[in-house]
Amino acid sequence: MVVVFTDAKADRISENTVMSIAAVHHPGYTIDLPASHPFPMAKFRVLRNQLGQHKGPITWHQPSMATPEQLQRVHTRAYLDALMGGISIARPSGAVAFPGQRR
């Protein structure tokens, strides 16, 4: 995933404007999935490569791994225990399954 932040104001952008971009990306955002998988995982790599060709200034930020405390702010303890233990987790129909996960 690439998250892009700019400091340009829409009312001041012209065709000659050079935008400064700050982007967040980590190589781990892309994993190999079978070609038949419904999630287009390659889009993160493609976007990263396209932004790499940006002619203006770009600053890349690589996030660090979330701490257990940070994860506990947004997930239940039961969910994290199941996820870390490799236990099958009930999820909504149509949700993405990753290699190694049971459906």
N, C-alpha and C positions, 0 to 999 in steps of 0.2 A: 504494500500500500504506500502511496505517496500522498502526503498532505502538503498542500502548497499555500503559503501565506504571502501576500504582497503588501507593499506599503503605498501603492499607487491609488489615487482617488479617481473614480470613474469619470468625473467631470473634467479632469486634467490630463486624460490620456489622449494622445494623438498618435498618428502613424509613426512619428519619430521618437516616441517615448521609449526609453530603455527602462524596463521594469526590473527592480531588484526582487529576487525570489528567494524565500527561505523554504526549504522542503525537508520533510521528515521521511526517511526510508531506512529499511533494514533488509539485508539480503535474505533473512529468514522469513520475510513476508511471502516469498514464493516457494512453494514445494512442488515436487513432481507429482502430478496426478495423471491417471490414465486419460488418453484422448477422448474416451467416451464419457468422462465425468462431466456433469452439468455445469460446474463452476468454472468460469474462464480465468483460471489462476494466472495465465501468461500475461493478463492485462497489466499486472503490477510491474512486471519486468519491462514490458513495452513502454509503459508510461515513464518509467525511470530512464530508459534509453532515450526517449523523445525529449524529456526535460534536460538530459545531458547534452543535447544539441542546441539548447537555448543560447542565444548569442549574448544575452545580458548577464549581469552578475547573478550568481546563484550560490547560496550557502546551504550545504547539506548537513543535516543533523541526524545522527543515528541514536535511537532510543536505547536505553538500557533495559534489562529484564525487570519486569514488575516484581516487587517484593511480595511476600505472603500478606503483609499488612495491607498493601495497596489492593491486592486481589480480593481480600476479605471485605473491602469497602463496597464492592459491586457484585459479589457472588456469595451465596450461602456457604457455610462450612460443609454441609452435606455435598453440595455440588463440587466443591474443590477437592474434598476427600475422594469422591468417585472419579473425578477427572485425573487426579494424580495417581490413583490406584488402578487405572485402566478399566474400571467397571463401566458397563454399558449404562448410559444416561438417557432417560426418556427425553425426547425432544419433539418439537412440533413436526407434523408431517411435512415432507419436502425440505427439511433442513439438510444442510450439507454434511456428509460423512467423510471423514478423512481416512487415508490408508491406515489399517490396523484397528479401526473402530468397528464395532459390531453394529449392524443395522437393526 
